[in-house]
Structures are given as C-alpha cells and as structure tokens.
Amino acid sequence: MSDNFYELLGVSKGASADEIKKAYRKKAMQYHPDKNPDNPEAEKKFKEINQAYEVLKDDQKRAAYDQFGAQAFQNGGAGPGAGGFGGFGGFSQGGFSAGDFGDIFEEMFSEFTGGGRRQASSAQRGADLRYDMEITLEEAFEGLTKKISVSAAAECEKCGGSGSAKGAPPKVCHTCGGRGRVRSQQGFFTVERTCPECHGTGDIIENPCHECGGAGRKRTKKTLNVSIPAGVEDGTRIRLSGEGEAGLRGGPQGDLYVFLSIKPHKFFKRDGSRIHCKIPVPVTTAILGGSVEVPSIDGTKGIIKIPEGTQSGKEFRLKGKGMSLMRQSSRGDMYVKVQVETPVNLSSKQKELMKEFSKLAEKENNSPESQGFFDKIKGLFSAIAGLICSFPWI
C-alpha cells in the first residue's frame, strides 16, 4: 500500500473535506469490485483508497497522519482520539462505514440508470383542480363564455408564498442536510425514508407567516371566465393553465380542468354533428300530402314537404340544420322522422265519412301493405291446415 494517502485519492495535502470526499467517490466507483470483476489489482486498489479516505475524512486522524505519516496507523497503532482502527470502520475488508457504502451505492445506481443525486426542493407544483359544468344543447350549439366560481389555494400575499414571516428565506433542515431524505442502517441494508423534520422539503421555516401558518398559501374563491366553443361534445375537457392550486413555496400553479356535460333535450337528440327529432303529422296530411314546419336548434324553422301516402316512420333530411362543427363554419344535418297521428274523439259525421272511406278503400285496394300482410297470413293458415290433414292420426 502506498504511504501517501493524498496521492492515492489524487488530491493535494491542503484539499478541503469536500474535495477529499468527491475524489474518494470518484476513485471508489472506478475501482469498485462490481465494476472490475476478476481483477485482483482493482480490488486491492479499492481497499487502499478506502483506507486512505477513512483516515483523511476524520480531522483527528488526518492531523495524526500529517504529523506522523502512515506509520501512525500500522500494526494497530492509532493517532490521538483514533479509538482503534483494526478495519477502519464498519467493514473490516473495505475499510469504509455503512454511511459511506450507502453513498457509493447510490452514486453507482444513479450512474447505471442515468440519474443523478436527488436534491430536495421545497418548491412544489400546485395540485390540479376539476370543475363540472352542465350546459344546454342550445349553448353547445352556439358556444358561450360562462363565469364560474372556484375555491382554490392561492399564494399568500403577506409572505409572497414563501411561508416565512417578512419573506425571510427558509433554512436548510439540520436533520437531513437539505436532502429531504434520511437514512438508517439495518444490518447490511441502508433504508431511506422521508425526513420527519422537514417532511421531504429539505428546509425549515423558523418563523412562519402568521397569515398562512407557514404554508405560503391561503384558500380563497376566485371567479373565472370559461370560453366554450360552438359544437362542443358531451364529456369535453377544457384546460385552464395555471388556474389550479397555488404552488408550495414559490412552486408553479396547477391547472383547472372543466368537464362539460350536456343536458338531455326534450325535443332534439344529438348524434355527433347530426340532430334527430320526431314530429306528429295529421293523417289527412299523410294521405293527401302537404307541408309541415319544423323547429331547428338555431331557433329558426325549417319546412319539409310531405308527399301523398307518407307512412309513419318516414325520415326526411334538412341539410345544414344540425349541430355546429368545432372550429368550422359548416353544420351537420337534421333528420326528421314522421309519426302519422291517428285521429281521436271523432264526431258522428266523421265516423260515417270514415266508414264510407273504408268501404271505398277496400274496393280500390288503397292499403297495399296491410292487404298484402293479411294475404300472407291467410296463406300461412292454409298451409298449416293442409299439413294437419296429411296426418290421419291427428
């Protein structure tokens, strides 16, 4: 083993503790046995580096080394306050403590995964908010701007969001050293958990703001204008950037998401850009033909022409009378289904006229569908009767 511990770590004799620690980690990672399998020279170098660091990281041991050299730590010797070194710490072979092993393991793992040492930050992004809004089909057709009231955490004006009285900056947590995480050794394993002192933020507010209690935020109500485009669909989500919860200690604000639902309409039924509806038509109009006015979603009226002999269920299309299309000037179509209305509460004269009409209709065969249906039924009954007769035991 080299007697020059500084040379082993690649630092000068006047190097600071941070420089020594940084150099040690770099060398330890370079010569770690896991990265140099079946290389006894690398393993030997790794042990020497750890022994050198064990001495130089401790102020008393380093002072002894600077005064007496490596001889102060040979044959079980110890410098002032050394307390006995046999194996230089918790690991007799490697010569480094459990805490140092955890640091090395973390840096090696970060190197393999492409990550770096995690640093805690007290600034945290605010939470996203959701607002459910119900609109009518007419509003979805036309589009509108609607005011909403939202309860959310806003930045405390008193402390400017810092959480500290008079805006004083927070101090580094003495428990975790600003990392937001603390480690504890359990046998050969190092367990890391959220710091109980700062709750993972990495710093402590010594003098909290009296207005917000150190949170840097206060719950308040705010009014917002939500612009809803024409032709919007049921279930559409509108994002309002930065209108969610205020960030923690200067962190960015969350977003507000407005979820739209469209009320069912009494007359119209929507299918994408199409609108469907049903209209009753007097039997006389269905028989003789005529015109019928139909209301549309834009408040105007359309006219459909009913040809003679129109049957119930017949569908007519009104082009361009359907829903608006988002971010387009065109519209969908409207489909109108006719429902022929049977007259009720007939007077005696009307009944006589209907009876006369019925006799004439039978002679002239004015109802081909019903006549054809009954002809088919008669044929079916005749076939069944013939089949029965072919079995004498029945």
Secondary structure in CASP SS format (residue, H / E / C, confidence):
PFRMAT SS
TARGET T0000
AUTHOR 0000-0000-0000
METHOD secondary structure of the structure
MODEL  1
M C 1.00
S C 1.00
D C 1.00
N C 1.00
F H 1.00
Y H 1.00
E H 1.00
L H 1.00
L H 1.00
G C 1.00
V C 1.00
S C 1.00
K C 1.00
G C 1.00
A C 1.00
S C 1.00
A H 1.00
D H 1.00
E H 1.00
I H 1.00
K H 1.00
K H 1.00
A H 1.00
Y H 1.00
R H 1.00
K H 1.00
K H 1.00
A H 1.00
M H 1.00
Q H 1.00
Y H 1.00
H C 1.00
P C 1.00
D C 1.00
K C 1.00
N C 1.00
P C 1.00
D C 1.00
N C 1.00
P H 1.00
E H 1.00
A H 1.00
E H 1.00
K H 1.00
K H 1.00
F H 1.00
K H 1.00
E H 1.00
I H 1.00
N H 1.00
Q H 1.00
A H 1.00
Y H 1.00
E H 1.00
V H 1.00
L H 1.00
K C 1.00
D C 1.00
D H 1.00
Q H 1.00
K H 1.00
R H 1.00
A H 1.00
A H 1.00
Y H 1.00
D H 1.00
Q H 1.00
F H 1.00
G H 1.00
A H 1.00
Q H 1.00
A H 1.00
F H 1.00
Q C 1.00
N C 1.00
G C 1.00
G C 1.00
A C 1.00
G C 1.00
P C 1.00
G C 1.00
A C 1.00
G C 1.00
G C 1.00
F C 1.00
G C 1.00
G C 1.00
F C 1.00
G C 1.00
G C 1.00
F C 1.00
S C 1.00
Q C 1.00
G C 1.00
G C 1.00
F C 1.00
S C 1.00
A H 1.00
G H 1.00
D H 1.00
F H 1.00
G H 1.00
D H 1.00
I H 1.00
F H 1.00
E H 1.00
E H 1.00
M H 1.00
F H 1.00
S H 1.00
E H 1.00
F H 1.00
T H 1.00
G C 1.00
G C 1.00
G C 1.00
R C 1.00
R C 1.00
Q C 1.00
A C 1.00
S C 1.00
S C 1.00
A C 1.00
Q E 1.00
R C 1.00
G C 1.00
A C 1.00
D C 1.00
L E 1.00
R E 1.00
Y E 1.00
D E 1.00
M E 1.00
E E 1.00
I E 1.00
T C 1.00
L H 1.00
E H 1.00
E H 1.00
A H 1.00
F H 1.00
E H 1.00
G C 1.00
L E 1.00
T E 1.00
K E 1.00
K E 1.00
I E 1.00
S E 1.00
V E 1.00
S E 1.00
A E 1.00
A E 1.00
A E 1.00
E E 1.00
C C 1.00
E C 1.00
K C 1.00
C C 1.00
G C 1.00
G C 1.00
S C 1.00
G C 1.00
S E 1.00
A H 1.00
K H 1.00
G H 1.00
A C 1.00
P C 1.00
P C 1.00
K E 1.00
V E 1.00
C C 1.00
H C 1.00
T C 1.00
C C 1.00
G C 1.00
G C 1.00
R C 1.00
G C 1.00
R E 1.00
V E 1.00
R E 1.00
S E 1.00
Q E 1.00
Q E 1.00
G C 1.00
F C 1.00
F E 1.00
T E 1.00
V E 1.00
E E 1.00
R E 1.00
T E 1.00
C C 1.00
P C 1.00
E C 1.00
C C 1.00
H C 1.00
G C 1.00
T C 1.00
G C 1.00
D E 1.00
I E 1.00
I C 1.00
E C 1.00
N C 1.00
P E 1.00
C C 1.00
H C 1.00
E C 1.00
C C 1.00
G C 1.00
G C 1.00
A C 1.00
G C 1.00
R E 1.00
K E 1.00
R E 1.00
T E 1.00
K E 1.00
K E 1.00
T E 1.00
L E 1.00
N E 1.00
V E 1.00
S E 1.00
I E 1.00
P C 1.00
A C 1.00
G C 1.00
V C 1.00
E C 1.00
D C 1.00
G C 1.00
T C 1.00
R E 1.00
I E 1.00
R E 1.00
L E 1.00
S C 1.00
G C 1.00
E C 1.00
G C 1.00
E C 1.00
A C 1.00
G C 1.00
L E 1.00
R C 1.00
G C 1.00
G C 1.00
P C 1.00
Q C 1.00
G C 1.00
D C 1.00
L E 1.00
Y E 1.00
V E 1.00
F E 1.00
L E 1.00
S E 1.00
I E 1.00
K C 1.00
P C 1.00
H C 1.00
K C 1.00
F C 1.00
F C 1.00
K E 1.00
R E 1.00
D E 1.00
G C 1.00
S C 1.00
R E 1.00
I E 1.00
H E 1.00
C E 1.00
K E 1.00
I E 1.00
P E 1.00
V E 1.00
P E 1.00
V H 1.00
T H 1.00
T H 1.00
A H 1.00
I H 1.00
L H 1.00
G C 1.00
G E 1.00
S E 1.00
V E 1.00
E E 1.00
V E 1.00
P E 1.00
S C 1.00
I C 1.00
D C 1.00
G C 1.00
T C 1.00
K E 1.00
G E 1.00
I E 1.00
I E 1.00
K E 1.00
I E 1.00
P C 1.00
E C 1.00
G C 1.00
T C 1.00
Q C 1.00
S C 1.00
G C 1.00
K C 1.00
E E 1.00
F E 1.00
R E 1.00
L E 1.00
K C 1.00
G C 1.00
K C 1.00
G C 1.00
M C 1.00
S E 1.00
L C 1.00
M C 1.00
R C 1.00
Q C 1.00
S C 1.00
S C 1.00
R E 1.00
G C 1.00
D C 1.00
M E 1.00
Y E 1.00
V E 1.00
K E 1.00
V E 1.00
Q E 1.00
V E 1.00
E E 1.00
T C 1.00
P C 1.00
V C 1.00
N C 1.00
L C 1.00
S C 1.00
S H 1.00
K H 1.00
Q H 1.00
K H 1.00
E H 1.00
L H 1.00
M H 1.00
K H 1.00
E H 1.00
F H 1.00
S H 1.00
K H 1.00
L H 1.00
A H 1.00
E H 1.00
K H 1.00
E H 1.00
N C 1.00
N C 1.00
S C 1.00
P H 1.00
E H 1.00
S H 1.00
Q H 1.00
G H 1.00
F H 1.00
F H 1.00
D H 1.00
K H 1.00
I H 1.00
K H 1.00
G H 1.00
L H 1.00
F H 1.00
S H 1.00
A H 1.00
I H 1.00
A H 1.00
G H 1.00
L H 1.00
I H 1.00
C H 1.00
S C 1.00
F C 1.00
P C 1.00
W C 1.00
I C 1.00
END
